[in-house]
Amino acid sequence: MIRRSLLNSIAQWPSALPREAFAARFITDAQGRPWRLRPYQRASLESRALRKVHCDGRDVGKTAEIEILACWAASFCPNTEMLIATQTENHLFPLMNRLLRRFECTPFFSGALVEKRRSPSWYLRFSNGFTLWGRIAGPHGVNFQGMHVDWQIVDEAQEMTESSWGELFQALNGGGSRWIYGVPNGLRNTFYRMTQMRDQEQYNWSSKLNPGFTAEKDVELCRLYGGRNSSAYIHRVLGQHGEPMHAVFSLDAYLRCIQESLDFHNLCIEEETPFQLPGAVRRGEYYLGCDLGYAKDPSEFIVYKNEPPHFVNVLRVHLEGVNYARQQDILVELDRAYDFASIGIDAGNSGRAVAHQLMARGEAWCGKIQCFEFGGAMDLAPLADGTFSRRRVKEYMTELIQRRIAERTLVLPALPDRESQYASHTYTVGAQGQIVYEKGNDHIIDADRCAVLAHHLATIEAPVRASKGIGVAFF
């Protein structure tokens, strides 16, 4: 009876009903209280613009607006279709899972949801004919092909590739709406160009608008991001583009290296989680790359199998809250199973200490482990005239990955965490022409760097000479 009365009342509401009133009646916050609008959110939430672009900082309420909008459309837009699009699964799953919980757990919506699917893409159909799709772009935006929707919502738009945008533009019906939400990353890409279009409704929400953003949090973020003038602070707190940056990797080229059927295992180890390898290890030549996170950062152990000309990722071990003594024990277990030809370890923070502890176990470990000073330099194999070419370590190991991706000799699984990191990894060029990589969530990339360089040094014909004191450290 309660649901029937709600339906009778909502049927009499005009489609122009303020979404704020709708949210206050049918949407609750994390504490179960009726949702309340922040003053700066009102203009955007109530917008009827066909084209709207958000260029915001983090934690300002973009996801809440998308949630309210999807619920409102499911109630007031019968026989229409909405697409929520992202570049990667890491961005899509939390949003669509949040929406599905809302539709299933709110009595007003649950009875209207008549069909739901999560695979191969998110699909929610309602009794009034409204359909909600949730899709990642896929290689070259292939997942948007064949779609014809009335409303497009693009989340984390700064990560979308140019080819994905090309397919997405064609998937919108005439007269349809496209609302874009993103956090700038310094790239001068399609998202950036959209934020400069005056014929589209523009919003810029700084993280400081959030009532929960305190002076203490500002000081902490300022310290973590490297100051208020740092790119990360300008992007993620102020929601501004800042100085131009460049993508380290071509995401389209990266996606061509993905092999869906790859025999790959993804292990996530926490403090109390027992470590056990999934099944027997096949014979072969294996390499390990390690990025040992500092303090609360996660650690990543990435195992590759050498199948010339291919370098195949077969295992990832992600460690959260695991102390370094146990990480060392896990490395020993991995070597017992894979008998690595070489192990590359990021020498920063605790990497060198763990490497020393391992090498104290015996001569065999000393021959396997190579610690890399990411901020150092190294001499490459000698040229024909006997001279050496010096390269910065991090630049060179990054270039090795770029080469393999371009040649498609790096074989990778469909791993959302890695895809998200490769999509967002950027750099700037310093005053002296040096490459400066943005610091952030790049732990898998750093482990990949170590594995690829360890393999390169172990397999090139002429040895590479380390620069004394600052380069590649061979213990």
C-alpha positions in Angstrom: 0.0 0.0 0.0 2.8 2.4 0.8 4.5 1.8 -2.5 1.2 2.3 -4.4 0.6 5.6 -2.7 4.1 6.7 -3.6 3.6 5.7 -7.2 0.3 7.6 -7.3 1.8 10.7 -5.9 4.9 10.6 -8.1 2.8 10.1 -11.2 1.3 13.5 -10.5 4.6 15.3 -10.1 5.8 17.2 -13.2 9.1 16.2 -14.8 10.3 19.6 -13.8 10.1 18.7 -10.1 13.2 19.9 -8.3 15.7 17.0 -8.1 16.6 18.3 -4.7 13.1 17.6 -3.4 13.2 14.2 -5.1 16.5 13.3 -3.4 15.4 14.5 0.0 12.3 12.2 -0.2 13.8 9.0 -1.7 17.6 9.2 -1.2 19.4 8.7 2.1 23.0 9.5 3.0 25.5 7.0 4.5 23.9 7.5 8.0 20.4 6.7 6.7 19.3 10.3 6.9 17.4 12.1 4.1 19.9 13.4 1.6 20.6 17.1 2.0 22.0 19.3 -0.8 25.2 21.4 -0.3 24.5 25.0 -1.6 27.2 24.8 -4.3 25.6 21.6 -5.8 22.1 23.1 -6.5 22.7 24.7 -9.9 24.4 21.6 -11.3 21.8 19.2 -9.9 18.9 21.2 -11.2 20.4 21.9 -14.6 18.5 21.0 -17.7 21.5 21.7 -20.1 22.0 19.3 -22.9 25.8 19.6 -22.5 27.5 20.0 -19.1 31.1 19.6 -18.0 32.4 19.3 -14.5 36.1 20.0 -13.9 36.4 19.4 -10.2 38.7 18.4 -7.3 38.2 15.1 -5.4 35.5 14.5 -2.8 33.1 17.2 -3.9 29.9 15.2 -4.5 30.1 14.3 -8.2 29.2 10.6 -7.5 26.2 11.7 -5.4 24.9 13.8 -8.2 25.2 11.0 -10.7 23.4 8.7 -8.3 20.5 11.1 -7.8 20.3 11.8 -11.5 20.1 8.1 -12.4 17.4 7.5 -9.8 15.5 10.6 -11.0 15.7 9.5 -14.6 14.5 6.0 -13.7 11.4 7.6 -12.3 10.7 10.5 -14.7 12.1 9.4 -18.1 10.1 6.3 -19.2 11.1 4.5 -22.4 14.5 6.2 -22.6 18.0 4.9 -22.2 20.9 6.3 -20.2 24.6 5.2 -20.4 27.1 5.7 -17.6 30.5 5.4 -19.2 34.1 5.2 -17.9 37.4 4.2 -19.4 38.3 1.5 -16.9 36.5 -1.0 -14.7 38.0 0.4 -11.6 36.0 3.6 -12.1 32.8 1.9 -13.3 32.3 -0.8 -10.7 32.0 1.3 -7.5 29.5 3.6 -9.2 27.3 1.0 -10.7 27.5 -1.2 -7.6 26.4 1.8 -5.5 23.4 2.4 -7.9 22.4 -1.2 -7.9 22.4 -1.2 -4.0 20.2 1.9 -4.1 17.7 0.4 -6.5 17.6 -2.9 -4.6 17.5 -1.6 -1.1 15.1 1.4 -1.4 11.5 0.2 -1.4 10.3 2.8 -3.8 12.8 1.7 -6.5 13.1 -2.0 -5.9 9.6 -2.9 -7.2 10.3 -1.1 -10.4 13.5 -2.9 -11.2 12.5 -5.8 -13.4 15.8 -6.9 -14.9 19.4 -6.6 -14.0 22.7 -7.9 -15.4 26.3 -7.3 -14.5 28.0 -9.1 -17.3 29.2 -8.6 -20.0 28.1 -5.0 -19.1 25.8 -3.5 -16.5 22.2 -3.4 -17.6 19.2 -2.3 -15.4 15.7 -2.3 -16.9 12.7 -0.8 -15.1 9.0 -1.3 -15.4 8.4 2.1 -17.0 10.7 1.2 -19.9 13.7 3.2 -18.6 17.0 1.4 -19.2 20.3 2.1 -17.5 23.6 0.9 -19.1 27.0 0.9 -17.5 30.0 0.2 -19.7 33.7 0.7 -19.9 35.1 1.9 -23.2 37.1 -1.1 -24.1 39.9 -1.1 -26.8 39.3 1.9 -29.0 35.9 2.5 -27.5 34.5 -0.7 -29.0 32.0 -1.2 -26.2 30.2 2.0 -27.2 29.6 0.8 -30.8 26.0 0.0 -31.6 24.7 2.0 -28.7 22.0 4.7 -29.2 21.1 6.3 -25.9 19.2 9.5 -24.8 21.6 10.5 -22.0 25.3 9.9 -21.5 27.0 10.3 -18.2 30.8 10.1 -18.4 32.7 9.7 -15.1 36.5 10.2 -14.6 36.4 11.7 -18.1 40.0 12.8 -17.9 41.0 9.1 -18.4 39.1 8.6 -21.6 41.2 8.0 -24.7 40.6 9.9 -28.0 39.3 6.8 -29.8 36.9 6.1 -26.9 35.5 9.6 -27.3 35.1 9.1 -31.0 32.8 6.1 -30.5 31.0 7.7 -27.6 30.0 10.8 -29.5 28.2 8.7 -32.1 26.3 6.7 -29.5 24.1 9.7 -28.4 20.7 10.2 -30.0 19.8 13.5 -31.6 18.6 15.9 -28.9 20.2 13.8 -26.2 22.1 15.0 -23.2 25.8 14.5 -22.4 27.1 15.3 -18.9 30.8 15.0 -18.3 32.5 14.6 -14.9 36.3 14.6 -14.4 39.3 15.6 -12.4 42.0 17.3 -14.4 45.3 15.5 -14.8 47.2 18.1 -16.9 46.7 16.4 -20.2 45.5 18.6 -23.1 43.0 16.0 -24.3 39.4 15.9 -25.2 38.3 16.4 -21.6 40.5 19.5 -21.4 39.0 20.9 -24.7 35.5 20.3 -23.4 36.3 22.4 -20.3 37.2 25.3 -22.6 33.9 25.2 -24.7 31.7 28.1 -23.7 28.7 26.6 -25.4 28.7 23.9 -22.7 27.6 24.5 -19.1 30.8 24.6 -17.0 31.4 23.8 -13.3 34.5 23.9 -11.2 34.2 22.6 -7.7 37.2 22.8 -5.5 37.7 20.2 -2.8 37.6 23.1 -0.3 33.9 23.5 -0.9 33.2 20.2 0.9 32.1 21.1 4.5 34.3 18.3 5.7 37.4 19.9 4.2 39.3 21.3 7.2 42.5 23.4 7.5 44.2 20.3 8.9 43.3 18.2 5.9 44.5 21.0 3.6 47.9 21.0 5.4 48.1 17.2 5.1 47.3 17.2 1.4 49.7 20.1 0.8 52.4 18.0 2.4 51.6 14.8 0.6 51.2 16.4 -2.8 54.4 18.5 -2.5 53.0 22.0 -1.9 50.1 24.1 -3.1 51.9 24.8 -6.4 52.4 21.1 -7.2 50.5 19.6 -10.1 48.8 17.0 -7.9 47.4 19.7 -5.5 46.3 21.9 -8.4 44.5 19.0 -10.1 43.0 17.0 -7.2 42.3 19.7 -4.7 41.6 22.9 -6.8 40.2 21.0 -9.8 42.2 23.1 -12.2 44.3 22.0 -15.2 47.6 23.7 -14.1 50.6 23.3 -16.3 50.4 21.1 -19.4 51.4 17.4 -18.8 51.9 14.5 -21.1 50.7 10.8 -20.9 53.6 8.4 -20.3 51.9 5.5 -22.1 49.5 5.3 -25.0 46.4 3.6 -23.5 45.2 2.4 -26.9 48.6 0.7 -27.4 48.5 -0.7 -23.9 45.0 -2.2 -24.5 46.4 -4.0 -27.6 48.7 -5.9 -25.3 45.9 -7.3 -23.2 45.2 -11.1 -23.6 41.8 -12.0 -22.0 42.6 -15.7 -21.9 46.0 -15.4 -20.3 46.8 -17.9 -17.5 47.2 -15.2 -14.8 46.7 -15.1 -11.1 46.0 -12.0 -9.0 46.7 -12.4 -5.3 45.8 -9.9 -2.6 47.6 -10.4 0.7 46.7 -8.5 3.9 48.4 -8.7 7.3 46.7 -11.9 8.4 46.1 -13.5 5.0 48.0 -16.7 4.4 50.2 -16.8 1.3 49.7 -19.7 -1.0 50.5 -20.0 -4.7 47.6 -21.0 -6.9 48.6 -24.4 -8.4 51.9 -25.7 -9.8 54.3 -23.5 -11.6 55.1 -24.4 -15.2 58.7 -24.7 -16.2 60.3 -21.7 -17.7 62.5 -18.6 -17.2 60.9 -16.2 -14.8 61.6 -12.6 -13.7 60.3 -10.7 -10.7 59.8 -6.9 -10.3 59.2 -5.5 -6.8 57.9 -2.1 -5.5 57.9 -2.1 -1.8 55.6 0.6 -0.6 56.6 2.9 2.2 54.6 3.0 5.4 50.9 2.7 4.5 51.6 2.3 0.7 50.9 -1.1 -0.8 53.6 -3.3 -2.2 53.5 -5.0 -5.6 55.3 -8.2 -6.7 54.9 -8.8 -10.4 56.1 -12.1 -12.0 56.9 -12.4 -15.7 57.7 -15.4 -17.8 60.2 -15.0 -20.6 58.8 -16.4 -23.9 60.9 -14.6 -26.5 60.0 -12.3 -28.1 57.2 -12.0 -25.5 57.4 -11.1 -21.8 54.3 -12.5 -20.2 52.8 -11.4 -16.9 51.7 -14.5 -15.0 51.3 -13.4 -11.4 50.6 -10.3 -9.3 50.9 -10.3 -5.6 49.4 -7.2 -4.0 50.3 -6.6 -0.3 48.4 -4.3 2.1 49.6 -3.8 5.6 52.2 -6.5 5.5 55.4 -5.9 7.4 58.7 -6.1 5.6 59.8 -9.3 7.4 56.8 -11.1 6.1 57.3 -9.6 2.6 60.8 -11.0 2.7 59.4 -14.4 3.5 56.9 -14.2 0.6 59.8 -13.3 -1.7 61.6 -16.4 -0.6 58.5 -18.5 -1.2 58.1 -17.0 -4.7 61.7 -17.7 -5.6 61.4 -21.3 -4.3 58.5 -21.8 -6.8 59.8 -19.8 -9.8 63.6 -19.9 -9.4 63.9 -16.5 -10.8 66.6 -15.7 -13.3 66.7 -12.1 -11.9 64.8 -10.0 -9.4 64.5 -6.3 -9.8 63.8 -4.2 -6.7 63.1 -0.5 -6.4 65.9 0.6 -4.0 63.9 3.5 -2.6 62.5 3.5 0.9 62.8 -0.1 2.3 63.6 -1.9 -0.9 67.4 -1.8 -0.3 67.0 -3.0 3.2 64.9 -6.0 2.2 67.4 -6.7 -0.6 70.3 -6.8 1.8 68.4 -9.1 4.1 67.7 -11.5 1.2 71.3 -11.4 0.0 72.5 -12.3 3.5 70.9 -15.7 2.9 73.6 -16.8 0.5 75.5 -16.2 -2.7 72.7 -17.3 -5.0 70.6 -14.4 -3.8 73.4 -12.0 -4.5 73.5 -13.1 -8.1 69.8 -12.7 -8.6 68.9 -9.4 -6.9 69.4 -6.1 -8.7 68.4 -2.9 -6.9 67.6 0.1 -9.0 68.0 3.7 -7.9 65.1 5.3 -9.8 66.7 8.7 -9.4 70.1 7.7 -10.6 71.9 7.2 -13.9 73.4 4.3 -15.7 75.7 3.7 -18.6 74.4 1.5 -21.5 76.4 -1.0 -23.4 79.4 0.6 -25.1 79.1 2.1 -28.5 81.3 1.2 -31.5 84.0 3.7 -30.5 84.1 2.3 -26.9 82.2 5.2 -25.3 79.2 4.8 -23.1 75.8 6.5 -23.3 74.5 7.6 -20.0 70.7 7.4 -19.3 68.6 8.2 -16.3 67.4 4.9 -14.8 63.7 5.7 -14.5 63.5 7.1 -18.0 65.3 4.1 -19.5 63.2 1.5 -17.8 60.1 3.4 -18.8 61.3 3.5 -22.4 61.8 -0.3 -22.3 58.1 -0.7 -21.3 57.1 1.8 -24.0 59.0 -0.2 -26.7 57.5 -3.5 -25.6 54.0 -2.0 -25.6 54.5 -0.5 -29.1 55.9 -3.8 -30.4 53.2 -5.8 -28.5 55.8 -8.1 -27.0 54.5 -7.3 -23.5 51.6 -9.7 -22.8 49.3 -8.5 -20.0 46.1 -9.7 -18.4 42.9 -7.7 -18.1 43.9 -6.2 -14.7 41.8 -3.1 -13.8 44.3 -1.8 -11.3 47.1 -1.8 -13.8 45.0 -0.3 -16.5 43.9 2.6 -14.2 47.6 3.3 -13.3 48.8 3.2 -16.9 45.9 5.4 -18.0 46.7 8.2 -15.5 50.5 8.2 -15.5 51.8 11.6 -16.6 55.0 13.6 -16.8 56.3 17.1 -17.3 59.6 18.3 -18.8 61.8 20.2 -16.4 63.8 23.4 -17.0 66.9 21.4 -17.9 65.0 19.1 -20.2 64.7 16.2 -17.7 61.6 14.1 -17.5 59.7 14.5 -14.2 57.1 11.7 -13.6 54.1 12.6 -11.5 54.1 10.8 -8.2 50.9 9.0 -7.2 49.4 5.6 -7.6 52.0 3.9 -9.8 53.1 0.9 -7.7 52.3 -1.7 -10.4 54.1 0.4 -13.0 57.2 0.7 -10.8 57.2 -3.1 -10.3 56.8 -3.5 -14.1 59.8 -1.2 -14.6 61.9 -3.3 -12.3 61.0 -6.6 -13.9 61.5 -5.3 -17.5 64.9 -3.7 -16.7 66.0 -6.8 -14.8 65.2 -8.9 -17.8 66.9 -6.5 -20.1 70.1 -6.5 -18.1 70.1 -10.2 -17.8 69.6 -10.9 -21.5 71.6 -8.2 -23.4 74.9 -9.4 -25.0 77.1 -6.7 -23.4 76.9 -5.9 -19.7 75.6 -2.5 -18.6 77.9 -0.6 -16.4 76.4 1.1 -13.3 77.3 4.7 -12.6 79.2 4.9 -9.3 77.1 5.8 -6.4 74.0 7.1 -8.2 73.0 4.5 -10.8 71.9 0.9 -10.9 73.2 -0.8 -7.8 74.4 -4.4 -8.2 75.1 -6.0 -4.8 
